[in-house]
C-alpha cells in the first residue's frame, strides 16, 4: 500500500527532536472508505468509517525501523480503501495515511494494519 508520511506527521516528529513536543503515549489506527490517493498535505482520512480508532502496538524490528500494528473490527459491511495513523484516539494529528485497493469486510471481520517506518 502506498504510505505517505504526511506534513503534520513530519512536523510532529521534528518537534520530538527539538524538544518542543513529546511523543504520544500511544499511536492509533483508523480506517475509511475514501478513494482519493494519499498525498503529503493530507490531514485527515477522506471518508472515515464509524468504528473507533484502535491503539497500535509499537516495536523496533531493526535499529533503523519503527513498526506499528493495529487491528480494527467492522461493525457493518464496508469497502475499506484507506487507513491513517493518529496521535490521539479522537481529533489529533494524522501522521501517516495509506490508500489501497478495496478490502471488503463484513460485520465482525477485521483488518490488521502493519506500518513499518524505515529511517534511511
LUMMAR-49224 format. One line per field, with one value per residue (C-alpha): residue in one letter; chain; x, y, z. Coordinates in steps of 0.05 Angstrom, whole numbers, plus 5000, padded with zeros to 4 digits. Layout:
REM residues N
aa = A,...
ch = A,...
X = X,...
Y = Y,...
Z = Z,...
END
This chain:
REM residues 120
aa = X,X,X,X,X,X,X,X,X,X,X,X,X,X,X,X,X,X,X,X,X,X,X,X,X,X,X,X,X,X,X,X,X,X,X,X,X,X,X,X,X,X,X,X,X,X,X,X,X,X,X,X,X,X,X,X,X,X,X,X,X,X,X,X,X,X,X,X,X,X,X,X,X,X,X,X,X,X,X,X,X,X,X,X,X,X,X,X,X,X,X,X,X,X,X,X,X,X,X,X,X,X,X,X,X,X,X,X,X,X,X,X,X,X,X,X,X,X,X,X
ch = A,A,A,A,A,A,A,A,A,A,A,A,A,A,A,A,A,A,A,A,A,A,A,A,A,A,A,A,A,A,A,A,A,A,A,A,A,A,A,A,A,A,A,A,A,A,A,A,A,A,A,A,A,A,A,A,A,A,A,A,A,A,A,A,A,A,A,A,A,A,A,A,A,A,A,A,A,A,A,A,A,A,A,A,A,A,A,A,A,A,A,A,A,A,A,A,A,A,A,A,A,A,A,A,A,A,A,A,A,A,A,A,A,A,A,A,A,A,A,A
X = 5000,5027,5042,5052,5086,5043,5067,5033,5069,5137,5126,5106,5169,5212,5181,5202,5274,5278,5242,5182,5136,5132,5117,5046,5033,5000,4990,4921,4897,4835,4805,4759,4727,4757,4781,4829,4902,4945,4985,5034,4983,4931,4910,4852,4822,4779,4719,4728,4686,4649,4689,4732,4806,4847,4913,4972,5028,5097,5162,5230,5247,5316,5358,5331,5258,5196,5135,5062,5009,4935,4870,4801,4738,4680,4612,4579,4597,4647,4693,4757,4807,4847,4879,4914,4959,4940,4970,4904,4841,4798,4815,4890,4943,4947,5019,5013,4959,4955,4907,4899,4854,4788,4785,4712,4695,4631,4606,4657,4712,4777,4838,4906,4947,5023,5061,5137,5177,5248,5293,5341
Y = 5000,5070,5101,5176,5207,5269,5340,5343,5278,5304,5367,5327,5283,5345,5373,5309,5321,5395,5385,5429,5368,5300,5233,5210,5155,5113,5114,5098,5068,5090,5067,5094,5088,5148,5138,5197,5176,5195,5259,5297,5352,5304,5320,5270,5209,5227,5186,5156,5096,5099,5047,5075,5084,5028,5030,5006,4962,4993,4956,4967,4908,4937,4996,5040,5018,5030,4987,4999,4945,4954,4918,4946,4903,4922,4936,4931,4913,4963,4974,4997,5035,5079,5079,5130,5133,5185,5211,5211,5169,5228,5292,5300,5298,5246,5223,5172,5159,5100,5084,5016,4972,4958,4907,4886,4869,4841,4852,4826,4819,4854,4883,4881,4941,4939,5003,4999,5064,5057,5116,5114
Z = 5000,4985,5053,5058,5118,5117,5132,5201,5219,5197,5237,5298,5294,5285,5349,5386,5367,5384,5450,5433,5432,5465,5433,5446,5497,5442,5367,5339,5273,5237,5171,5118,5050,5015,4943,4934,4936,4996,4989,5034,5051,5079,5150,5158,5126,5066,5090,5159,5177,5244,5282,5338,5329,5360,5397,5357,5386,5376,5363,5334,5288,5270,5294,5238,5238,5278,5269,5289,5287,5299,5284,5272,5273,5228,5258,5190,5118,5089,5030,5064,5020,5067,5136,5179,5240,5292,5357,5397,5399,5374,5337,5335,5281,5227,5219,5163,5111,5064,5007,4975,4933,4965,5022,5031,5103,5133,5204,5254,5200,5218,5184,5218,5194,5199,5186,5183,5182,5157,5176,5118
END
